[in-house]
Amino acid sequence: MTTNEHEVHNPQSKSPARFVATSATWTSERSTIRRVEEEFVPRDFDVPRRLETPHFVLEPLGPEHNDQDYDAWTSSREHIHATPGWEDSRWPREMTPDENRADLQRHADDFRNRTGFTYTVLDPASRDVIGCVYIYPLPDSDYDACALSWVRESHAQLDVRLWRAVGEWLESDWPFGSVDYAPRF
């Protein structure tokens, strides 16, 4: 292992996944993704509905999270833009709460249609929204998926923990062989 790689233990695999900092991706030896343009994940894949750790819980994002989601990202715009993977993004941008609700509905529709998966990151005790995780295809790429995540500024200390937990989850519970996910250290 080079100094730019970090092993991530996967209890269901004999070989660890690697987060390769120089290319901002992790790769593994396996992939069950079929390169069929209309399918992001195989039809028989049971999409995870939840990831729970002592520090946060991930659940599918939907319009029911609008008020808390809106508060989370509007209070943390500069912090989100400074987060790896978001530096050149056009989001977050000015939006009304109604525009945000429509955006959350689009993410919920993507989840239902299996074309992309967005999770709200919740505080396990208070159930407050503290961030988001996005898992989407990366068109015209050799990667099976792209993952992005952010946490609100008041929970910045959880960013690396979230990145590690999501990376391990993608390796152990998802059918991807390679995911572009900007590293944190």
N, CA and C atoms as an extended XYZ file, in Angstrom:
555
Properties=species:S:1:pos:R:3:atomname:S:1:resname:S:1:resid:I:1 pbc="F F F"
N         0.853       -1.181        0.000 N   MET     1
C         0.000        0.000        0.000 CA  MET     1
C         0.888        1.230        0.000 C   MET     1
N         0.568        2.182       -0.861 N   THR     2
C         1.344        3.419       -0.908 CA  THR     2
C         0.896        4.350        0.200 C   THR     2
N         1.624        5.402        0.394 N   THR     3
C         1.265        6.352        1.445 CA  THR     3
C        -0.004        7.120        1.120 C   THR     3
N        -0.458        7.085       -0.139 N   ASN     4
C        -1.675        7.787       -0.515 CA  ASN     4
C        -2.920        6.919       -0.448 C   ASN     4
N        -2.808        5.701        0.057 N   GLU     5
C        -3.953        4.811        0.130 CA  GLU     5
C        -4.291        4.530        1.576 C   GLU     5
N        -5.563        4.323        1.847 N   HIS     6
C        -6.029        3.984        3.181 CA  HIS     6
C        -6.876        2.741        3.083 C   HIS     6
N        -6.493        1.680        3.809 N   GLU     7
C        -7.290        0.468        3.780 CA  GLU     7
C        -8.572        0.670        4.557 C   GLU     7
N        -9.617        0.074        4.061 N   VAL     8
C       -10.905        0.085        4.731 CA  VAL     8
C       -11.319       -1.362        4.886 C   VAL     8
N       -11.563       -1.800        6.091 N   HIS     9
C       -11.916       -3.177        6.341 CA  HIS     9
C       -13.337       -3.460        5.883 C   HIS     9
N       -13.487       -4.513        5.118 N   ASN    10
C       -14.795       -5.001        4.701 CA  ASN    10
C       -14.928       -6.411        5.234 C   ASN    10
N       -15.794       -6.638        6.221 N   PRO    11
C       -15.898       -7.962        6.820 CA  PRO    11
C       -16.401       -9.019        5.854 C   PRO    11
N       -17.011       -8.638        4.734 N   GLN    12
C       -17.527       -9.614        3.789 CA  GLN    12
C       -16.568       -9.883        2.637 C   GLN    12
N       -15.407       -9.294        2.663 N   SER    13
C       -14.456       -9.448        1.571 CA  SER    13
C       -13.101       -9.837        2.117 C   SER    13
N       -12.386      -10.672        1.375 N   LYS    14
C       -11.043      -11.061        1.795 CA  LYS    14
C       -10.025       -9.972        1.484 C   LYS    14
N       -10.339       -9.095        0.533 N   SER    15
C        -9.406       -8.013        0.219 CA  SER    15
C       -10.043       -6.672        0.553 C   SER    15
N        -9.244       -5.770        1.150 N   PRO    16
C        -9.801       -4.469        1.524 CA  PRO    16
C       -10.020       -3.585        0.307 C   PRO    16
N       -10.970       -2.694        0.431 N   ALA    17
C       -11.116       -1.643       -0.580 CA  ALA    17
C       -10.029       -0.623       -0.313 C   ALA    17
N        -9.737        0.186       -1.297 N   ARG    18
C        -8.732        1.220       -1.085 CA  ARG    18
C        -9.316        2.548       -1.483 C   ARG    18
N        -9.078        3.536       -0.652 N   PHE    19
C        -9.400        4.911       -0.998 CA  PHE    19
C        -8.096        5.486       -1.507 C   PHE    19
N        -8.048        5.820       -2.768 N   VAL    20
C        -6.825        6.289       -3.375 CA  VAL    20
C        -6.885        7.810       -3.466 C   VAL    20
N        -6.128        8.449       -2.589 N   ALA    21
C        -6.207        9.906       -2.463 CA  ALA    21
C        -5.770       10.627       -3.731 C   ALA    21
N        -4.819       10.064       -4.450 N   THR    22
C        -4.326       10.766       -5.628 CA  THR    22
C        -5.373       10.849       -6.725 C   THR    22
N        -6.297        9.885       -6.782 N   SER    23
C        -7.323        9.964       -7.819 CA  SER    23
C        -8.712       10.176       -7.234 C   SER    23
N        -8.822       10.362       -5.948 N   ALA    24
C       -10.083       10.651       -5.269 CA  ALA    24
C       -11.120        9.567       -5.508 C   ALA    24
N       -10.674        8.311       -5.535 N   THR    25
C       -11.607        7.208       -5.744 CA  THR    25
C       -11.257        6.044       -4.840 C   THR    25
N       -12.165        5.117       -4.736 N   TRP    26
C       -11.828        3.819       -4.168 CA  TRP    26
C       -12.172        2.783       -5.205 C   TRP    26
N       -11.438        1.706       -5.196 N   THR    27
C       -11.712        0.624       -6.131 CA  THR    27
C       -11.653       -0.695       -5.387 C   THR    27
N       -12.329       -1.675       -5.927 N   SER    28
C       -12.232       -3.027       -5.400 CA  SER    28
C       -12.120       -3.962       -6.586 C   SER    28
N       -11.883       -5.215       -6.302 N   GLU    29
C       -11.713       -6.195       -7.353 CA  GLU    29
C       -13.038       -6.649       -7.941 C   GLU    29
N       -14.163       -6.321       -7.317 N   ARG    30
C       -15.440       -6.839       -7.780 CA  ARG    30
C       -16.350       -5.720       -8.267 C   ARG    30
N       -17.201       -6.085       -9.203 N   SER    31
C       -18.253       -5.183       -9.654 CA  SER    31
C       -19.357       -6.031      -10.233 C   SER    31
N       -20.567       -5.817       -9.748 N   THR    32
C       -21.698       -6.522      -10.321 CA  THR    32
C       -22.537       -5.582      -11.163 C   THR    32
N       -22.013       -4.403      -11.432 N   ILE    33
C       -22.717       -3.443      -12.269 CA  ILE    33
C       -22.627       -3.925      -13.708 C   ILE    33
N       -23.755       -4.014      -14.342 N   ARG    34
C       -23.793       -4.287      -15.764 CA  ARG    34
C       -23.777       -2.938      -16.461 C   ARG    34
N       -22.973       -2.790      -17.463 N   ARG    35
C       -22.889       -1.514      -18.183 CA  ARG    35
C       -24.090       -1.377      -19.124 C   ARG    35
N       -25.251       -1.221      -18.516 N   VAL    36
C       -26.483       -1.000      -19.257 CA  VAL    36
C       -26.925        0.406      -18.920 C   VAL    36
N       -27.031        1.262      -19.913 N   GLU    37
C       -27.261        2.675      -19.657 CA  GLU    37
C       -28.516        2.967      -18.863 C   GLU    37
N       -29.583        2.194      -19.054 N   GLU    38
C       -30.813        2.519      -18.357 CA  GLU    38
C       -30.858        1.997      -16.924 C   GLU    38
N       -29.888        1.216      -16.523 N   GLU    39
C       -29.858        0.701      -15.152 CA  GLU    39
C       -28.630        1.209      -14.422 C   GLU    39
N       -28.850        1.893      -13.303 N   PHE    40
C       -27.739        2.330      -12.471 CA  PHE    40
C       -27.280        1.178      -11.572 C   PHE    40
N       -28.238        0.461      -11.005 N   VAL    41
C       -27.939       -0.725      -10.199 CA  VAL    41
C       -28.743       -1.888      -10.768 C   VAL    41
N       -28.275       -3.128      -10.586 N   PRO    42
C       -29.018       -4.277      -11.107 CA  PRO    42
C       -30.434       -4.349      -10.540 C   PRO    42
N       -31.351       -4.857      -11.343 N   ARG    43
C       -32.756       -4.959      -10.927 CA  ARG    43
C       -32.939       -5.754       -9.646 C   ARG    43
N       -32.118       -6.771       -9.451 N   ASP    44
C       -32.286       -7.629       -8.272 CA  ASP    44
C       -31.524       -7.107       -7.043 C   ASP    44
N       -30.892       -5.949       -7.166 N   PHE    45
C       -30.161       -5.372       -6.034 CA  PHE    45
C       -31.135       -4.728       -5.052 C   PHE    45
N       -31.029       -5.118       -3.805 N   ASP    46
C       -31.865       -4.556       -2.739 CA  ASP    46
C       -31.172       -3.301       -2.196 C   ASP    46
N       -31.649       -2.146       -2.605 N   VAL    47
C       -31.020       -0.870       -2.238 CA  VAL    47
C       -31.118       -0.662       -0.720 C   VAL    47
N       -29.993       -0.419       -0.058 N   PRO    48
C       -30.027       -0.172        1.386 CA  PRO    48
C       -30.893        1.034        1.745 C   PRO    48
N       -31.705        0.889        2.744 N   ARG    49
C       -32.593        1.959        3.195 CA  ARG    49
C       -32.026        2.733        4.378 C   ARG    49
N       -30.946        2.235        4.977 N   ARG    50
C       -30.467        2.854        6.211 CA  ARG    50
C       -29.008        2.468        6.464 C   ARG    50
N       -28.286        3.407        7.007 N   LEU    51
C       -26.956        3.162        7.563 CA  LEU    51
C       -26.956        3.826        8.922 C   LEU    51
N       -26.602        3.068        9.933 N   GLU    52
C       -26.634        3.600       11.299 CA  GLU    52
C       -25.278        3.425       11.955 C   GLU    52
N       -24.773        4.505       12.521 N   THR    53
C       -23.541        4.490       13.304 CA  THR    53
C       -23.849        5.195       14.624 C   THR    53
N       -22.936        5.159       15.574 N   PRO    54
C       -23.178        5.903       16.820 CA  PRO    54
C       -23.252        7.423       16.613 C   PRO    54
N       -22.726        7.923       15.486 N   HIS    55
C       -22.619        9.366       15.262 CA  HIS    55
C       -23.669        9.944       14.318 C   HIS    55
N       -24.271        9.104       13.479 N   PHE    56
C       -25.273        9.569       12.515 CA  PHE    56
C       -26.045        8.384       11.959 C   PHE    56
N       -27.181        8.729       11.363 N   VAL    57
C       -28.049        7.754       10.703 CA  VAL    57
C       -28.337        8.287        9.304 C   VAL    57
N       -28.234        7.421        8.304 N   LEU    58
C       -28.600        7.792        6.941 CA  LEU    58
C       -29.921        7.142        6.587 C   LEU    58
N       -30.841        7.950        6.052 N   GLU    59
C       -32.133        7.477        5.584 CA  GLU    59
C       -32.431        8.173        4.267 C   GLU    59
N       -33.247        7.580        3.394 N   PRO    60
C       -33.564        8.245        2.132 CA  PRO    60
C       -34.115        9.654        2.355 C   PRO    60
N       -33.612       10.597        1.571 N   LEU    61
C       -34.027       11.994        1.643 CA  LEU    61
C       -35.348       12.176        0.904 C   LEU    61
N       -36.232       12.963        1.490 N   GLY    62
C       -37.495       13.261        0.834 CA  GLY    62
C       -38.020       14.612        1.261 C   GLY    62
N       -39.154       15.032        0.668 N   PRO    63
C       -39.711       16.347        0.971 CA  PRO    63
C       -40.081       16.535        2.437 C   PRO    63
N       -40.284       15.463        3.157 N   GLU    64
C       -40.594       15.576        4.589 CA  GLU    64
C       -39.430       16.148        5.389 C   GLU    64
N       -38.232       16.166        4.808 N   HIS    65
C       -37.045       16.719        5.468 CA  HIS    65
C       -36.817       18.191        5.107 C   HIS    65
N       -37.727       18.790        4.355 N   ASN    66
C       -37.478       20.103        3.762 CA  ASN    66
C       -37.028       21.165        4.759 C   ASN    66
N       -37.771       21.388        5.818 N   ASP    67
C       -37.421       22.477        6.738 CA  ASP    67
C       -36.033       22.286        7.339 C   ASP    67
N       -35.748       21.089        7.823 N   GLN    68
C       -34.443       20.849        8.450 CA  GLN    68
C       -33.320       20.822        7.415 C   GLN    68
N       -33.568       20.244        6.252 N   ASP    69
C       -32.562       20.208        5.197 CA  ASP    69
C       -32.220       21.631        4.759 C   ASP    69
N       -33.241       22.434        4.539 N   TYR    70
C       -33.045       23.825        4.117 CA  TYR    70
C       -32.203       24.582        5.150 C   TYR    70
N       -32.516       24.407        6.415 N   ASP    71
C       -31.745       25.055        7.473 CA  ASP    71
C       -30.299       24.557        7.492 C   ASP    71
N       -30.105       23.262        7.292 N   ALA    72
C       -28.758       22.687        7.347 CA  ALA    72
C       -27.851       23.277        6.273 C   ALA    72
N       -28.308       23.250        5.023 N   TRP    73
C       -27.399       23.713        3.978 CA  TRP    73
C       -27.333       25.231        3.870 C   TRP    73
N       -28.427       25.944        4.159 N   THR    74
C       -28.348       27.409        4.058 CA  THR    74
C       -27.470       28.006        5.154 C   THR    74
N       -27.323       27.300        6.259 N   SER    75
C       -26.451       27.791        7.339 CA  SER    75
C       -24.995       27.392        7.116 C   SER    75
N       -24.718       26.679        6.017 N   SER    76
C       -23.380       26.100        5.840 CA  SER    76
C       -22.855       26.207        4.413 C   SER    76
N       -23.322       27.154        3.642 N   ARG    77
C       -22.944       27.246        2.223 CA  ARG    77
C       -21.440       27.288        1.997 C   ARG    77
N       -20.755       28.191        2.686 N   GLU    78
C       -19.301       28.295        2.493 CA  GLU    78
C       -18.601       27.016        2.926 C   GLU    78
N       -19.051       26.429        4.014 N   HIS    79
C       -18.472       25.177        4.490 CA  HIS    79
C       -18.662       24.061        3.454 C   HIS    79
N       -19.846       23.976        2.870 N   ILE    80
C       -20.106       22.945        1.865 CA  ILE    80
C       -19.204       23.161        0.651 C   ILE    80
N       -19.085       24.396        0.174 N   HIS    81
C       -18.219       24.669       -0.978 CA  HIS    81
C       -16.754       24.358       -0.693 C   HIS    81
N       -16.355       24.355        0.556 N   ALA    82
C       -14.979       24.009        0.929 CA  ALA    82
C       -14.801       22.505        1.131 C   ALA    82
N       -15.871       21.748        1.091 N   THR    83
C       -15.824       20.297        1.294 CA  THR    83
C       -15.318       19.619        0.023 C   THR    83
N       -14.395       18.643        0.144 N   PRO    84
C       -13.905       17.941       -1.043 CA  PRO    84
C       -15.056       17.405       -1.899 C   PRO    84
N       -14.948       17.696       -3.194 N   GLY    85
C       -15.961       17.292       -4.155 CA  GLY    85
C       -16.956       18.386       -4.491 C   GLY    85
N       -17.060       19.396       -3.649 N   TRP    86
C       -18.041       20.467       -3.834 CA  TRP    86
C       -17.416       21.791       -4.262 C   TRP    86
N       -16.111       21.864       -4.359 N   GLU    87
C       -15.433       23.138       -4.604 CA  GLU    87
C       -15.914       23.845       -5.872 C   GLU    87
N       -16.190       23.104       -6.924 N   ASP    88
C       -16.581       23.710       -8.199 CA  ASP    88
C       -18.071       23.554       -8.499 C   ASP    88
N       -18.821       23.101       -7.533 N   SER    89
C       -20.247       22.856       -7.737 CA  SER    89
C       -21.046       24.157       -7.816 C   SER    89
N       -22.115       24.129       -8.595 N   ARG    90
C       -23.024       25.277       -8.657 CA  ARG    90
C       -23.977       25.275       -7.464 C   ARG    90
N       -24.026       24.202       -6.731 N   TRP    91
C       -24.858       24.102       -5.530 CA  TRP    91
C       -23.925       24.084       -4.326 C   TRP    91
N       -24.280       24.631       -3.208 N   PRO    92
C       -25.538       25.293       -2.910 CA  PRO    92
C       -25.605       26.696       -3.504 C   PRO    92
N       -26.818       27.019       -3.909 N   ARG    93
C       -27.101       28.320       -4.493 CA  ARG    93
C       -28.368       28.858       -3.832 C   ARG    93
N       -28.681       30.086       -4.101 N   GLU    94
C       -29.909       30.667       -3.553 CA  GLU    94
C       -31.119       29.859       -4.013 C   GLU    94
N       -31.956       29.479       -3.066 N   MET    95
C       -33.191       28.759       -3.355 CA  MET    95
C       -34.216       29.137       -2.299 C   MET    95
N       -35.461       29.110       -2.687 N   THR    96
C       -36.533       29.309       -1.709 CA  THR    96
C       -36.827       27.965       -1.055 C   THR    96
N       -37.501       27.964        0.078 N   PRO    97
C       -37.905       26.685        0.671 CA  PRO    97
C       -38.757       25.837       -0.285 C   PRO    97
N       -39.600       26.456       -1.089 N   ASP    98
C       -40.406       25.697       -2.053 CA  ASP    98
C       -39.542       25.073       -3.147 C   ASP    98
N       -38.530       25.804       -3.608 N   GLU    99
C       -37.599       25.237       -4.595 CA  GLU    99
C       -36.823       24.077       -3.991 C   GLU    99
N       -36.459       24.217       -2.718 N   ASN   100
C       -35.754       23.138       -2.042 CA  ASN   100
C       -36.646       21.899       -1.949 C   ASN   100
N       -37.913       22.095       -1.591 N   ARG   101
C       -38.856       20.971       -1.497 CA  ARG   101
C       -38.955       20.240       -2.848 C   ARG   101
N       -39.016       20.998       -3.933 N   ALA   102
C       -39.071       20.388       -5.264 CA  ALA   102
C       -37.794       19.598       -5.552 C   ALA   102
N       -36.641       20.125       -5.119 N   ASP   103
C       -35.377       19.424       -5.280 CA  ASP   103
C       -35.376       18.120       -4.476 C   ASP   103
N       -35.889       18.164       -3.256 N   LEU   104
C       -35.956       16.959       -2.432 CA  LEU   104
C       -36.903       15.938       -3.056 C   LEU   104
N       -37.985       16.411       -3.660 N   GLN   105
C       -38.905       15.496       -4.341 CA  GLN   105
C       -38.211       14.825       -5.525 C   GLN   105
N       -37.406       15.587       -6.256 N   ARG   106
C       -36.644       15.009       -7.373 CA  ARG   106
C       -35.704       13.917       -6.878 C   ARG   106
N       -35.022       14.166       -5.754 N   HIS   107
C       -34.136       13.142       -5.192 CA  HIS   107
C       -34.931       11.912       -4.759 C   HIS   107
N       -36.103       12.122       -4.155 N   ALA   108
C       -36.947       10.991       -3.747 CA  ALA   108
C       -37.417       10.209       -4.974 C   ALA   108
N       -37.750       10.904       -6.054 N   ASP   109
C       -38.158       10.236       -7.297 CA  ASP   109
C       -36.998        9.433       -7.885 C   ASP   109
N       -35.797       10.011       -7.874 N   ASP   110
C       -34.615        9.280       -8.345 CA  ASP   110
C       -34.430        8.001       -7.543 C   ASP   110
N       -34.584        8.099       -6.229 N   PHE   111
C       -34.429        6.930       -5.355 CA  PHE   111
C       -35.459        5.868       -5.738 C   PHE   111
N       -36.705        6.275       -5.850 N   ARG   112
C       -37.785        5.340       -6.187 CA  ARG   112
C       -37.550        4.698       -7.556 C   ARG   112
N       -37.043        5.490       -8.506 N   ASN   113
C       -36.780        4.995       -9.859 CA  ASN   113
C       -35.426        4.309       -9.999 C   ASN   113
N       -34.638        4.304       -8.918 N   ARG   114
C       -33.336        3.631       -8.870 CA  ARG   114
C       -32.320        4.245       -9.835 C   ARG   114
N       -32.452        5.561      -10.067 N   THR   115
C       -31.519        6.252      -10.950 CA  THR   115
C       -30.478        7.059      -10.185 C   THR   115
N       -30.633        7.177       -8.887 N   GLY   116
C       -29.714        7.869       -7.998 CA  GLY   116
C       -30.248        7.741       -6.590 C   GLY   116
N       -29.354        7.854       -5.614 N   PHE   117
C       -29.745        7.604       -4.225 CA  PHE   117
C       -29.194        8.705       -3.326 C   PHE   117
N       -30.109        9.464       -2.733 N   THR   118
C       -29.720       10.545       -1.836 CA  THR   118
C       -30.237       10.220       -0.447 C   THR   118
N       -29.347       10.363        0.526 N   TYR   119
C       -29.673       10.077        1.917 CA  TYR   119
C       -29.496       11.330        2.748 C   TYR   119
N       -30.428       11.561        3.653 N   THR   120
C       -30.251       12.605        4.637 CA  THR   120
C       -29.407       12.024        5.762 C   THR   120
N       -28.556       12.836        6.333 N   VAL   121
C       -27.720       12.422        7.460 CA  VAL   121
C       -28.342       13.042        8.704 C   VAL   121
N       -28.760       12.192        9.623 N   LEU   122
C       -29.478       12.632       10.820 CA  LEU   122
C       -28.659       12.398       12.075 C   LEU   122
N       -28.809       13.272       13.036 N   ASP   123
C       -28.265       13.048       14.372 CA  ASP   123
C       -29.075       11.907       14.988 C   ASP   123
N       -28.434       10.859       15.522 N   PRO   124
C       -29.194        9.715       16.020 CA  PRO   124
C       -30.083       10.034       17.225 C   PRO   124
N       -29.721       11.011       18.021 N   ALA   125
C       -30.514       11.343       19.210 CA  ALA   125
C       -31.622       12.342       18.899 C   ALA   125
N       -31.256       13.467       18.271 N   SER   126
C       -32.233       14.530       18.044 CA  SER   126
C       -33.010       14.370       16.739 C   SER   126
N       -32.478       13.581       15.804 N   ARG   127
C       -33.045       13.391       14.459 CA  ARG   127
C       -32.952       14.667       13.622 C   ARG   127
N       -32.092       15.617       14.027 N   ASP   128
C       -31.852       16.814       13.239 CA  ASP   128
C       -31.046       16.452       11.989 C   ASP   128
N       -31.314       17.136       10.884 N   VAL   129
C       -30.538       16.943        9.656 CA  VAL   129
C       -29.174       17.586        9.851 C   VAL   129
N       -28.128       16.790        9.628 N   ILE   130
C       -26.768       17.305        9.778 CA  ILE   130
C       -25.964       17.183        8.480 C   ILE   130
N       -26.577       16.667        7.419 N   GLY   131
C       -25.865       16.553        6.156 CA  GLY   131
C       -26.622       15.737        5.136 C   GLY   131
N       -25.904       15.392        4.064 N   CYS   132
C       -26.478       14.607        2.978 CA  CYS   132
C       -25.401       13.765        2.315 C   CYS   132
N       -25.836       12.645        1.717 N   VAL   133
C       -24.976       11.776        0.922 CA  VAL   133
C       -25.697       11.516       -0.389 C   VAL   133
N       -24.970       11.644       -1.495 N   TYR   134
C       -25.519       11.447       -2.835 CA  TYR   134
C       -24.739       10.335       -3.522 C   TYR   134
N       -25.441        9.383       -4.119 N   ILE   135
C       -24.821        8.296       -4.872 CA  ILE   135
C       -25.506        8.280       -6.238 C   ILE   135
N       -24.765        8.665       -7.258 N   TYR   136
C       -25.331        8.800       -8.605 CA  TYR   136
C       -24.372        8.212       -9.631 C   TYR   136
N       -24.903        7.884      -10.809 N   PRO   137
C       -24.003        7.433      -11.873 CA  PRO   137
C       -23.092        8.580      -12.309 C   PRO   137
N       -21.980        8.222      -12.863 N   LEU   138
C       -21.036        9.209      -13.376 CA  LEU   138
C       -20.920        8.979      -14.885 C   LEU   138
N       -21.730        9.705      -15.683 N   PRO   139
C       -21.755        9.475      -17.133 CA  PRO   139
C       -20.384        9.637      -17.770 C   PRO   139
N       -20.180        8.873      -18.824 N   ASP   140
C       -18.932        8.949      -19.596 CA  ASP   140
C       -17.700        8.767      -18.728 C   ASP   140
N       -17.777        7.785      -17.840 N   SER   141
C       -16.680        7.526      -16.910 CA  SER   141
C       -16.471        6.030      -16.771 C   SER   141
N       -15.288        5.647      -16.336 N   ASP   142
C       -15.016        4.248      -16.043 CA  ASP   142
C       -15.495        3.863      -14.649 C   ASP   142
N       -15.943        4.838      -13.858 N   TYR   143
C       -16.423        4.561      -12.509 CA  TYR   143
C       -17.874        4.107      -12.551 C   TYR   143
N       -18.214        3.222      -11.643 N   ASP   144
C       -19.591        2.742      -11.538 CA  ASP   144
C       -20.507        3.793      -10.931 C   ASP   144
N       -19.958        4.671      -10.100 N   ALA   145
C       -20.781        5.665       -9.408 CA  ALA   145
C       -19.913        6.811       -8.926 C   ALA   145
N       -20.598        7.878       -8.545 N   CYS   146
C       -19.975        9.023       -7.904 CA  CYS   146
C       -20.683        9.228       -6.575 C   CYS   146
N       -19.934        9.427       -5.528 N   ALA   147
C       -20.514        9.724       -4.211 CA  ALA   147
C       -20.045       11.110       -3.788 C   ALA   147
N       -20.964       11.849       -3.207 N   LEU   148
C       -20.676       13.157       -2.635 CA  LEU   148
C       -21.332       13.208       -1.267 C   LEU   148
N       -20.724       13.929       -0.358 N   SER   149
C       -21.347       14.105        0.958 CA  SER   149
C       -20.947       15.457        1.519 C   SER   149
N       -21.782       15.922        2.418 N   TRP   150
C       -21.482       17.151        3.159 CA  TRP   150
C       -22.138       17.054        4.531 C   TRP   150
N       -21.569       17.795        5.454 N   VAL   151
C       -22.179       17.965        6.781 CA  VAL   151
C       -22.275       19.459        7.043 C   VAL   151
N       -23.247       19.827        7.861 N   ARG   152
C       -23.394       21.249        8.165 CA  ARG   152
C       -22.182       21.723        8.967 C   ARG   152
N       -21.893       22.986        8.890 N   GLU   153
C       -20.703       23.545        9.519 CA  GLU   153
C       -20.629       23.232       11.008 C   GLU   153
N       -21.760       23.253       11.693 N   SER   154
C       -21.762       22.987       13.138 CA  SER   154
C       -21.395       21.537       13.468 C   SER   154
N       -21.332       20.666       12.460 N   HIS   155
C       -20.968       19.255       12.656 CA  HIS   155
C       -19.745       18.876       11.811 C   HIS   155
N       -18.916       19.858       11.509 N   ALA   156
C       -17.754       19.641       10.641 CA  ALA   156
C       -16.859       18.504       11.125 C   ALA   156
N       -16.810       18.268       12.410 N   GLN   157
C       -15.962       17.200       12.957 CA  GLN   157
C       -16.418       15.810       12.497 C   GLN   157
N       -17.615       15.698       11.929 N   LEU   158
C       -18.123       14.397       11.468 CA  LEU   158
C       -17.818       14.118        9.999 C   LEU   158
N       -17.252       15.080        9.288 N   ASP   159
C       -17.040       14.914        7.855 CA  ASP   159
C       -16.189       13.693        7.528 C   ASP   159
N       -15.035       13.543        8.156 N   VAL   160
C       -14.156       12.400        7.868 CA  VAL   160
C       -14.826       11.100        8.302 C   VAL   160
N       -15.492       11.110        9.448 N   ARG   161
C       -16.210        9.898        9.894 CA  ARG   161
C       -17.284        9.486        8.896 C   ARG   161
N       -18.027       10.460        8.395 N   LEU   162
C       -19.062       10.168        7.407 CA  LEU   162
C       -18.429        9.606        6.144 C   LEU   162
N       -17.364       10.222        5.665 N   TRP   163
C       -16.677        9.755        4.461 CA  TRP   163
C       -16.205        8.311        4.625 C   TRP   163
N       -15.604        8.011        5.738 N   ARG   164
C       -15.125        6.634        5.977 CA  ARG   164
C       -16.284        5.647        6.048 C   ARG   164
N       -17.319        5.987        6.807 N   ALA   165
C       -18.460        5.078        6.965 CA  ALA   165
C       -19.156        4.838        5.630 C   ALA   165
N       -19.351        5.895        4.844 N   VAL   166
C       -20.001        5.740        3.547 CA  VAL   166
C       -19.114        4.932        2.603 C   VAL   166
N       -17.822        5.183        2.619 N   GLY   167
C       -16.903        4.405        1.786 CA  GLY   167
C       -16.948        2.924        2.111 C   GLY   167
N       -16.937        2.596        3.394 N   GLU   168
C       -17.027        1.192        3.805 CA  GLU   168
C       -18.370        0.586        3.404 C   GLU   168
N       -19.431        1.356        3.548 N   TRP   169
C       -20.783        0.920        3.188 CA  TRP   169
C       -20.880        0.666        1.681 C   TRP   169
N       -20.332        1.565        0.888 N   LEU   170
C       -20.337        1.369       -0.561 CA  LEU   170
C       -19.586        0.106       -0.934 C   LEU   170
N       -18.507       -0.167       -0.248 N   GLU   171
C       -17.703       -1.359       -0.523 CA  GLU   171
C       -18.417       -2.635       -0.092 C   GLU   171
N       -19.061       -2.608        1.048 N   SER   172
C       -19.631       -3.849        1.597 CA  SER   172
C       -21.064       -4.139        1.170 C   SER   172
N       -21.874       -3.106        0.934 N   ASP   173
C       -23.306       -3.329        0.723 CA  ASP   173
C       -23.817       -2.936       -0.657 C   ASP   173
N       -22.969       -2.366       -1.479 N   TRP   174
C       -23.394       -1.894       -2.797 CA  TRP   174
C       -22.670       -2.693       -3.875 C   TRP   174
N       -23.215       -2.748       -5.100 N   PRO   175
C       -22.624       -3.591       -6.151 CA  PRO   175
C       -21.535       -2.921       -6.980 C   PRO   175
N       -20.985       -1.816       -6.488 N   PHE   176
C       -20.034       -1.061       -7.279 CA  PHE   176
C       -18.612       -1.595       -7.129 C   PHE   176
N       -17.867       -1.566       -8.218 N   GLY   177
C       -16.460       -1.915       -8.183 CA  GLY   177
C       -15.570       -0.697       -8.050 C   GLY   177
N       -16.073        0.459       -8.496 N   SER   178
C       -15.289        1.691       -8.376 CA  SER   178
C       -16.238        2.866       -8.190 C   SER   178
N       -15.867        3.709       -7.257 N   VAL   179
C       -16.679        4.886       -6.933 CA  VAL   179
C       -15.760        6.090       -6.819 C   VAL   179
N       -16.121        7.160       -7.479 N   ASP   180
C       -15.402        8.421       -7.369 CA  ASP   180
C       -15.964        9.138       -6.141 C   ASP   180
N       -15.152        9.310       -5.099 N   TYR   181
C       -15.590        9.920       -3.839 CA  TYR   181
C       -14.396       10.669       -3.272 C   TYR   181
N       -14.444       11.980       -3.338 N   ALA   182
C       -13.320       12.832       -2.938 CA  ALA   182
C       -12.855       12.508       -1.528 C   ALA   182
N       -11.565       12.269       -1.332 N   PRO   183
C       -11.045       11.841       -0.027 CA  PRO   183
C       -10.992       12.954        1.005 C   PRO   183
N       -11.022       12.520        2.255 N   ARG   184
C       -10.853       13.393        3.424 CA  ARG   184
C        -9.742       12.792        4.279 C   ARG   184
N        -9.001       13.685        4.962 N   PHE   185
C        -7.929       13.197        5.863 CA  PHE   185
C        -7.951       13.935        7.159 C   PHE   185
